[in-house]
Amino acid sequence: MEDKNTNGFGVDIKGIVRNLKLSEGEALLPLFEAVVNSIQSIEESGNLTEGEITITILRDIEQKRLEADRSEFPIVGFEIEDNGVGFNYKNFESFTTAYTSYKYDKGCKGVGRFLWLKTFDHINIDSTYVQKDTVYSRQFNFNITGIDNEEELISENGELRTIITLNNFNEEYRLKDSAYKKTKTIARRILEYCLSYYINNSAPKIIVQDMKGVEGREKYDLNSEYQIIKDHIEYEDLNWKEHSFKLTHVRLYDSTRQMHKIVYCADNRDVLEENLNKLLGTDLSDSDNKKYIYAAYVSGQYLNDHVSLTRINFDIPDQRRLDTPLDEPSLEELKNTITDAVKAHLKDIVDEVIIRKKDLIEKYVAEENPTLRTVVKYCSDNIIEDISIDINKEKLNQVLYSYKASIEQKLHDDNQRILGKRAEGLKNLDDDIPELLESVNKDDLAGYIIHRKMLLDYIEKSLYSDENGKFCREDILHDAIFPRNATSDDIPEDTQNLWVIDDRLAFHAYASSDMIVDTIDTKSSNERPDVLVCSNLDDNRIARTVTILEFKRPQRKNLDESPTKQIYRYIRRINDKTFPNKPNSRPISTDEKTQYYCYVICDITKKIIEDVTESSFTQLSGELGYYTYNKNYNAHVEILSYDKLIADARKRNKMFFIKLGIEQ
């Protein structure tokens, strides 16, 4: 038959190719589609057991290679050879018909060959096939202008084979990371892309090899590679919204991508991947301590029916719209359902990762940024889902602050309610302070400094008697330092004012206020330190420092019990306890090396002087307090007057007040 020079399609091929979209992460998709075509051709022959596909990687061996790696010759093309039915009349007619419906039952969209031209300059086809008991050979070239040099002859060689050569790999795609360079990596990716055929026992023998002339030529049998995977495959059927899906749990050893994933498939091909590294961590190992990547392959007729033209996505709305039928899932709903199934299947792994993430977050907040404690309280589950187990401090800080911004409005109302309880106590303060606070409310640091001065003014004013000569109760002062019946996880950081005692107390792991020592709950008991603070946790979550605060009513004349004995009793109850005793909380404990710092805040009355004298306390300078060290309890105990407490706090903050202009 004479040579032909005709488009053969009757369409603008250049326009079709230009409009096709190729995923950034799949530069080799045209190659994969050529391999799938070969699989389908062998299926059509009805001889799957004898079917064989050989993929040869064509390299420019004239280019200088890296001495360290023989596979660094640039890839210029691929040759795909199979022994399927070939380009007989029906298949050739289908090839020259754009958007053909031929092989629609196999999920074919009729555009795969145009994808070839997206990444390769031209394609050579050489096919030997049987037509009406006669063996023919058909050869032609395919490029952006159409079909050139078609030739069909009766073949003298009876061997049925088809060779498709993808030539001149476009540099725009050849240099992408997803184009790969190593033969082994390309072989692995072809296996993963076509894994559904192997899972369904419908894959022929597939070989991936380097071209002749490449030093140390590599060759991989994908069927042998699959046997490593096969023994660890588990299957699961899902029925959801009247649609059936098949979920296949797979372990991929030496995967091309170090990414645990859900792979949504259509017609036995990969279409869409979802990264699961945040859910599962980065390293998984089997019982032989061999590392693997987990992959869940999802298939079903619903996905087959909705795959996009280029097979890089699904024609399914990302989220449910008002006009979406109730029985039609959105992609978001489908992903959530599949992810829940994966979580259930890998529950032990998922639970372990959650614990590790919680520890990571708690340690960072306690040691680096305690001001974010409330963010963790309100958004713990979301934060855990949003971070990876190997996240660095800088990225974690960014994530936490992003959640802080999203909940600021919600917390604002709660903060106003809590701070509103102090409003009556502040009403007689300098009128300039609230005005100044409002003027700098956009400056968190300035606002915080003003808050400190307002609080100290409030506490100091509360120490004076009212018009009836009565002094305020200690619980008012207690709440100003740390609200009662709460823990540091329950309340916003700006309502925790432990800095009045010691600025270092802001960096704590856990604090509770007016809670029973045994259970850290709010039941009635005498064994409730006013405030208990745990700091400096070691790797075993043992608190190396515990601080106890006890408040006494201003100018109280009579005491039911010696404050010193009360403090020592608390220490005995705290020793060898774990807390907090709450669901979903990581317990903290103490041991014989735990250092206690105890503060009794009170007015220095005659009764207090008698108690400290009997207990061998030493007077602090200024005669406003006393201290002692009890080596039996490893405890440093101070009796501090309210006046000294306020005076010391003012001294520590005075320069800030002066710089801000709120104090002379």
C-alpha positions in Angstrom: 0.0 0.0 0.0 1.4 3.4 -0.9 2.4 6.0 1.7 -0.2 8.4 2.9 0.1 11.9 4.2 -3.2 12.8 5.8 -4.4 14.0 9.1 -6.7 11.0 9.4 -8.7 12.5 12.3 -10.7 15.3 10.8 -10.1 17.5 13.9 -7.6 20.1 15.0 -5.1 17.9 16.9 -3.0 20.8 18.0 -6.1 22.4 19.6 -7.0 19.2 21.4 -3.4 18.7 22.8 -3.2 22.4 23.9 -6.4 22.1 25.9 -5.5 18.8 27.7 -4.4 19.4 31.3 -1.6 17.3 32.7 -1.1 17.0 36.5 2.2 18.5 37.8 2.8 15.3 39.7 2.3 12.9 36.7 4.7 13.8 34.0 4.8 10.2 32.9 1.0 9.8 32.6 1.2 9.4 28.8 3.6 6.5 29.3 1.2 4.9 31.8 -1.7 5.3 29.4 0.4 3.6 26.7 1.0 0.7 29.1 -2.7 0.4 29.9 -3.4 0.3 26.2 -1.1 -2.6 25.9 -2.8 -4.4 28.8 -6.2 -3.9 27.1 -4.8 -5.2 23.8 -3.6 -8.4 25.6 -7.0 -8.7 27.3 -8.7 -8.4 23.9 -6.5 -11.3 22.6 -8.0 -13.5 25.3 -4.6 -14.9 26.3 -3.6 -13.1 29.5 -1.4 -15.9 30.8 0.9 -15.6 27.7 0.6 -11.9 27.5 3.8 -9.9 27.9 4.7 -6.2 27.9 8.2 -4.8 27.7 8.9 -1.2 28.4 12.3 0.0 27.3 13.7 3.3 28.6 15.4 5.2 25.8 18.4 7.4 26.9 20.8 9.7 25.2 23.9 7.7 25.8 26.0 10.3 24.0 25.4 12.8 26.8 28.0 12.9 29.6 26.7 11.0 32.6 27.4 11.3 36.2 30.1 8.8 37.2 28.2 8.1 40.5 25.1 6.8 38.7 24.9 5.0 35.4 21.1 5.8 35.2 21.8 9.6 34.8 21.7 9.4 31.0 18.9 11.8 30.0 15.7 10.0 29.1 14.6 10.9 25.5 11.7 8.4 25.1 10.1 5.1 25.8 9.4 1.9 23.8 6.4 -0.2 24.7 6.1 -3.6 23.1 3.3 -6.1 23.7 1.9 -9.2 22.1 -1.8 -8.2 22.1 -4.2 -8.0 19.1 -2.4 -4.9 17.7 -3.7 -2.2 15.3 -6.2 -4.3 13.3 -8.9 -2.5 11.3 -11.2 -1.8 14.3 -8.4 -0.6 16.5 -6.8 1.6 13.8 -10.2 3.1 13.0 -10.7 3.9 16.7 -7.2 5.4 16.9 -8.0 7.8 14.0 -11.3 8.8 15.6 -11.1 11.6 18.1 -13.1 11.0 21.3 -14.1 7.6 20.1 -16.5 5.5 22.2 -14.7 2.3 21.2 -13.7 0.4 24.3 -15.9 2.7 26.4 -16.8 -0.4 28.5 -13.1 -0.4 29.6 -13.4 3.2 30.7 -11.5 4.6 27.7 -12.1 8.3 27.0 -10.6 8.4 23.5 -7.9 11.0 24.3 -5.0 8.9 25.6 -3.0 9.1 22.4 -3.3 12.9 22.4 -1.7 12.9 25.8 1.3 11.3 24.1 1.7 14.5 22.0 1.5 16.6 25.2 4.9 15.3 26.3 6.5 13.7 23.3 7.3 15.2 19.9 6.2 12.2 17.7 5.3 8.6 18.0 6.2 5.6 15.8 3.8 2.6 15.7 4.9 -0.8 14.3 2.1 -3.4 14.7 1.8 -7.0 13.5 -1.8 -8.3 13.7 -4.2 -10.8 12.3 -7.1 -9.8 10.1 -9.3 -12.5 8.5 -6.7 -15.2 9.1 -4.0 -13.1 7.4 -1.1 -11.6 9.3 -0.5 -7.9 8.5 2.1 -5.4 9.4 1.0 -1.8 9.9 3.5 1.1 10.4 2.9 4.8 10.7 4.0 8.0 12.4 1.8 10.1 14.7 2.5 13.7 15.4 0.8 17.1 16.0 -0.3 17.2 12.3 -1.8 13.8 12.3 -0.7 10.5 10.8 2.2 10.3 8.4 3.7 7.5 6.3 1.1 4.8 7.0 2.1 1.5 5.5 0.2 -1.8 5.6 1.7 -5.0 4.3 1.1 -8.7 4.5 3.7 -9.9 7.0 6.1 -12.7 6.4 6.8 -12.9 10.1 3.9 -14.5 11.9 4.8 -13.2 15.3 2.1 -10.9 16.7 3.6 -7.8 18.3 3.1 -4.1 18.6 5.8 -1.5 19.3 4.9 2.0 20.2 7.9 4.4 20.5 7.4 7.7 22.3 10.1 10.0 20.9 11.8 13.2 22.0 10.6 13.7 25.6 9.6 17.3 25.9 12.1 19.1 28.2 9.3 20.9 30.0 8.0 17.6 31.4 11.3 15.6 31.3 12.8 17.9 33.9 9.9 17.6 36.4 10.5 15.6 39.5 7.6 13.2 38.6 9.4 12.2 35.4 12.0 10.4 37.4 15.4 9.3 36.1 16.1 5.9 37.6 14.9 2.7 35.9 13.9 1.2 39.3 11.8 4.2 40.2 10.0 4.3 36.9 9.3 0.6 37.2 7.9 1.1 40.7 5.7 3.9 39.6 4.2 1.9 36.7 3.5 -0.9 39.2 1.7 1.5 41.5 -0.3 3.1 38.7 -1.4 -0.3 37.3 -1.7 -2.0 40.7 -5.5 -2.5 40.4 -4.8 -4.8 37.4 -2.6 -6.9 39.7 -5.0 -6.8 42.6 -7.8 -8.1 40.2 -5.5 -10.8 38.7 -5.8 -9.2 35.3 -2.2 -8.1 34.7 0.1 -9.7 32.1 3.8 -10.1 32.5 5.4 -6.6 32.5 9.1 -5.9 32.2 10.8 -2.5 32.6 14.4 -2.2 31.3 17.1 0.1 30.1 17.9 0.2 26.4 20.9 -1.8 25.1 24.2 0.1 25.3 23.5 1.5 28.8 26.3 0.3 31.2 25.0 -1.8 34.0 21.6 -2.2 32.1 18.8 -2.7 34.7 15.7 -4.9 34.2 12.7 -5.3 36.5 9.9 -7.8 36.4 6.9 -6.1 37.9 5.1 -9.4 38.5 8.0 -10.4 40.8 7.8 -7.0 42.5 4.1 -7.5 43.1 4.6 -10.8 44.9 6.3 -8.8 47.7 3.2 -6.7 48.0 0.6 -9.5 47.5 1.1 -11.2 50.8 0.1 -8.1 52.8 -3.0 -7.0 50.9 -6.4 -6.8 52.7 -9.8 -6.1 51.2 -12.8 -4.2 52.5 -16.2 -3.5 51.0 -17.9 -0.2 51.7 -21.5 0.7 50.9 -22.4 4.4 51.2 -25.2 6.6 49.8 -26.4 3.7 47.6 -22.9 3.3 46.0 -20.5 0.4 46.5 -16.8 0.9 46.9 -13.9 -1.5 47.3 -11.1 -0.5 49.6 -7.8 -2.4 49.2 -5.2 -2.0 52.0 -1.7 -2.3 50.6 1.9 -2.1 51.9 4.3 -0.6 49.3 7.9 -1.5 49.9 10.5 0.8 48.2 7.7 3.1 47.0 8.5 5.9 44.6 7.0 8.4 47.0 7.6 8.5 50.7 3.9 9.3 51.2 1.2 7.2 52.9 -1.9 7.8 50.7 -5.4 7.0 49.7 -5.5 6.3 45.9 -8.8 6.9 44.2 -9.0 4.7 41.0 -11.1 4.5 37.9 -11.0 1.7 35.4 -7.9 0.1 37.1 -5.9 3.3 37.0 -4.7 5.8 39.6 -6.5 9.1 39.3 -6.3 11.0 42.6 -4.0 10.7 45.6 -4.6 12.0 49.2 -1.6 12.4 51.5 -2.0 10.5 54.8 1.4 11.4 56.3 -0.2 13.7 58.9 -2.5 10.8 60.0 0.0 8.0 60.1 3.4 9.7 60.6 6.3 9.1 58.3 7.8 5.8 59.2 5.9 2.4 59.3 7.7 -0.9 59.7 6.5 -4.5 59.5 7.2 -7.3 61.9 10.6 -7.8 60.3 11.4 -4.1 60.8 11.2 -3.5 57.1 9.9 0.0 56.2 6.9 0.4 54.0 4.4 2.9 52.7 0.7 2.4 53.4 -1.7 2.9 50.5 -5.5 2.4 50.4 -6.8 1.9 46.8 -10.4 2.9 46.4 -12.4 1.7 43.4 -16.0 1.5 42.4 -18.4 2.0 39.5 -19.3 5.5 40.8 -15.6 6.5 40.4 -15.5 4.9 36.9 -18.5 6.9 35.8 -17.1 10.2 37.0 -13.5 10.2 36.1 -12.4 13.3 34.1 -11.3 13.2 30.5 -7.6 13.2 31.3 -7.9 11.0 34.3 -6.3 13.4 36.7 -9.5 14.2 38.7 -13.2 13.3 39.1 -16.2 15.2 37.9 -17.6 15.2 41.4 -18.3 18.5 43.3 -15.7 19.1 46.0 -18.5 20.0 48.5 -22.2 19.4 48.6 -24.3 22.1 46.9 -28.0 22.9 47.3 -28.8 21.1 44.0 -26.7 18.0 44.8 -29.0 14.9 45.0 -29.2 13.3 48.4 -27.8 10.0 47.1 -24.8 11.7 45.4 -21.8 12.1 47.6 -19.5 15.1 47.3 -15.8 14.5 47.0 -15.3 15.8 50.5 -17.9 13.4 52.0 -16.4 10.5 50.1 -12.9 11.3 51.3 -14.1 11.6 54.9 -15.8 8.3 54.7 -12.8 6.5 53.2 -10.5 8.3 55.7 -12.7 7.0 58.6 -12.4 3.5 57.2 -8.6 3.8 57.1 -8.5 5.1 60.7 -10.5 2.1 61.8 -8.3 -0.3 59.9 -5.1 1.2 61.3 -6.5 2.2 64.7 -3.4 1.2 66.8 -1.1 3.2 64.5 -3.4 6.2 64.4 -3.8 6.2 68.2 0.0 6.1 68.7 0.5 9.0 66.3 -2.2 11.1 68.2 -0.4 10.5 71.5 3.0 11.5 70.0 1.4 14.6 68.5 -0.2 15.5 71.9 3.1 15.2 73.7 4.8 17.3 71.0 2.2 20.1 71.3 2.1 20.0 75.1 5.9 20.1 75.4 6.2 23.0 72.9 3.4 25.1 74.6 4.8 24.4 78.1 8.5 25.2 77.3 8.3 27.6 74.4 5.0 29.5 74.3 2.6 29.1 77.2 0.4 31.9 75.8 -1.0 29.4 73.3 -2.3 27.0 76.0 -5.9 28.0 75.5 -5.7 27.5 71.7 -4.8 23.9 72.4 -7.7 23.6 74.8 -10.2 24.8 72.2 -8.8 23.3 69.0 -6.9 20.2 70.1 -8.4 17.7 67.7 -8.1 20.1 64.7 -4.5 20.9 65.5 -3.6 17.2 65.8 -5.1 16.5 62.4 -3.4 19.6 60.9 0.2 18.8 61.9 2.7 16.1 60.9 4.6 14.2 63.5 7.9 15.6 62.3 6.8 19.3 62.3 9.5 21.8 63.3 9.0 24.4 66.0 8.6 27.3 63.6 5.9 25.6 61.6 4.1 24.4 64.7 4.1 27.9 66.0 2.6 29.1 62.7 -0.2 26.5 62.9 -1.0 27.3 66.6 -1.2 31.1 65.8 -3.4 30.4 62.8 -5.9 28.7 65.1 -5.4 31.5 67.7 -6.6 34.0 65.1 -9.6 31.9 64.1 -10.9 31.6 67.7 -10.1 35.1 69.0 -13.7 36.3 68.4 -15.1 33.3 70.2 -12.8 33.7 73.1 -13.4 37.4 73.2 -16.9 37.0 74.7 -15.7 34.5 77.3 -12.8 36.8 78.2 -15.1 39.8 78.6 -17.3 37.8 80.9 -14.4 36.7 83.1 -12.8 40.1 83.2 -16.2 41.6 83.8 -16.3 40.0 87.3 -13.5 42.4 88.2 -15.2 45.5 86.8 -16.7 46.6 90.1 -13.3 46.5 91.7 -11.8 48.6 89.0 -14.5 51.3 88.8 -12.7 53.7 91.2 -9.3 53.4 89.4 -7.6 56.2 87.4 -10.0 57.0 84.5 -7.0 57.5 82.2 -6.2 53.8 82.3 -9.3 52.4 80.5 -8.9 55.2 77.9 -5.3 54.3 77.3 -6.1 50.6 77.1 -8.6 51.3 74.4 -6.1 53.5 72.5 -3.5 50.7 72.3 -5.9 47.7 72.1 -4.2 46.7 68.8 -0.9 46.4 70.5 -0.9 43.1 72.5 2.2 43.9 74.4 1.1 47.4 75.5 -2.3 46.1 76.4 -0.8 43.3 78.4 1.4 45.7 80.4 -1.6 47.9 81.1 -3.5 44.8 82.2 -0.7 44.1 84.7 -0.9 47.6 86.2 -4.7 47.5 86.4 -4.5 44.1 88.2 -1.9 45.3 90.7 -4.0 48.4 91.4 -7.1 46.2 91.9 -5.4 43.8 94.3 -3.9 46.7 96.3 -7.2 48.5 96.5 -8.9 45.2 97.6 -6.6 45.0 100.6 -8.3 48.1 102.2 -11.4 47.8 104.3 -14.7 49.0 102.9 -16.9 51.7 104.5 -18.1 49.2 107.1 -14.5 48.3 108.1 -14.7 44.9 106.5 -11.8 43.4 104.5 -12.4 41.4 101.3 -12.4 37.6 101.3 -9.3 35.8 100.2 -11.2 34.2 97.3 -11.4 37.6 95.5 -7.6 37.9 95.6 -7.3 34.2 94.7 -9.5 34.7 91.6 -7.4 37.7 90.6 -4.2 35.5 90.5 -5.8 32.3 89.1 -9.6 31.7 88.9 -10.9 28.9 91.2 -12.2 25.5 90.2 -10.2 25.6 86.9 -7.0 24.3 85.4 -4.6 26.0 83.0 -6.2 24.0 80.2 -9.7 25.4 80.9 -9.2 29.2 80.9 -7.5 31.7 78.7 -3.9 32.6 79.4 -4.7 36.2 80.1 -6.8 35.3 83.1 -3.8 33.4 84.7 -1.8 36.0 86.6 0.8 33.8 88.3 3.4 36.4 87.3 2.3 38.4 90.4 4.0 35.7 92.4 6.9 34.8 90.0 7.2 35.5 86.3 8.7 32.0 85.8 5.4 30.4 86.8 3.9 31.4 83.4 6.1 28.6 81.9 4.4 25.7 83.5 3.1 22.3 82.3 0.0 22.2 84.4 -1.8 24.3 87.0 -5.0 23.8 88.9 -6.9 26.0 91.3 -8.9 24.9 94.3 -8.9 21.2 93.2 -8.6 18.1 95.4 -5.1 16.7 95.4 -6.2 13.1 94.9 -8.4 13.6 91.9 -7.9 17.2 90.8 -11.7 17.7 90.6 -14.0 20.1 92.3 -15.6 18.0 95.1 -15.7 19.4 98.6 -12.5 18.6 100.5 -10.0 20.2 102.9 -7.2 18.9 100.8 -7.3 21.5 98.1 -4.3 23.8 97.6 -5.5 27.2 96.4 -3.2 26.9 93.5 -1.0 24.0 92.4 1.6 24.5 89.6 3.7 21.8 87.9 6.8 22.8 85.9 10.0 21.4 84.3 8.7 18.0 83.3 11.3 15.4 82.4 11.0 12.8 79.6 8.9 10.6 82.0 6.5 13.5 82.7 7.7 13.8 86.3 7.5 17.3 87.6 10.9 18.5 88.8 9.3 21.7 90.3 5.9 22.0 92.1 4.7 25.3 93.4 1.9 25.6 96.0 0.1 28.9 96.7 -2.2 29.4 99.7 -4.1 32.7 100.2 -5.4 33.9 103.6 -8.0 36.6 104.2 -6.5 40.0 104.7 -6.1 41.0 108.4 -7.5 37.7 109.5 -6.8 37.4 113.3 -7.5 33.8 113.9 -6.3 30.8 112.0 -7.9 27.3 112.1 -4.5 25.7 111.4 -0.9 26.6 111.2 -0.2 27.6 107.5 3.1 25.7 107.7 1.4 22.4 108.8 -1.2 22.9 106.1 1.5 23.3 103.4 3.4 20.2 104.6 0.2 18.2 104.5 -0.4 19.2 100.9 3.1 18.1 100.0 2.5 14.7 101.6 -0.8 14.3 99.7 0.8 15.4 96.4 3.8 13.0 96.7 3.5 9.9 94.5 0.2 11.1 93.0 -0.5 11.5 89.3 -2.6 14.3 87.9 -4.7 15.5 86.2 -7.0 12.5 86.6 -9.1 13.4 83.5 -10.0 11.6 80.3 -7.7 12.3 77.3 -5.1 13.8 79.6 -1.4 12.8 79.9 -0.7 12.3 83.6 2.0 14.1 85.5 3.7 12.7 88.6 6.3 13.6 91.3 9.1 11.7 93.0 11.6 12.1 95.8 13.6 14.6 93.7 10.8 17.0 93.1 11.5 20.5 94.4 8.7 22.3 96.1 8.3 26.1 96.3 5.4 27.1 98.6 4.0 30.5 99.3 1.5 31.5 101.9 0.1 34.9 101.0 -1.3 36.7 104.0 -1.1 39.8 106.3 1.6 39.4 108.9 -0.5 39.2 112.1 0.5 38.2 115.6 -0.8 34.7 115.0 1.4 34.3 111.9 4.5 35.6 113.8 3.9 32.9 116.5 3.6 30.2 113.8 6.8 31.1 112.0 8.7 31.5 115.2 7.7 28.0 116.3 8.7 26.6 112.9 12.1 28.3 112.9 11.5 30.6 109.9 14.0 33.3 109.0 12.8 36.8 108.5 13.1 38.3 105.0 14.7 41.8 104.6 12.1 44.5 105.1 10.3 42.5 107.8 7.4 41.7 105.3 7.9 38.0 105.2 9.6 34.8 106.4 11.2 31.8 104.7 12.5 28.3 105.6 13.8 25.2 103.9 12.5 21.8 104.9 15.0 19.2 103.7 12.6 16.3 104.5 10.1 17.6 102.0 12.7 19.2 99.7 10.6 22.3 100.2 11.3 26.0 100.2 8.5 27.8 102.1 7.8 31.5 102.2 5.2 33.5 104.2 4.7 36.7 102.2 2.6 39.7 103.2 0.2 41.1 100.6 2.2 44.4 100.8 5.4 42.6 99.9 3.8 40.7 97.1 2.4 43.8 95.5 5.6 45.8 96.1 7.8 43.2 94.5 5.5 42.8 91.5 5.5 46.6 91.0 9.3 46.7 91.1 9.6 44.0 88.5 7.2 45.8 86.2 8.0 49.4 87.1 10.2 50.1 84.1 7.6 48.9 81.7 4.9 51.1 83.3 7.2 54.1 83.1 8.1 53.4 79.4 4.5 53.2 78.5 3.7 56.4 80.4 1.2 54.9 82.8 3.3 55.5 85.9 5.8 58.2 87.0 
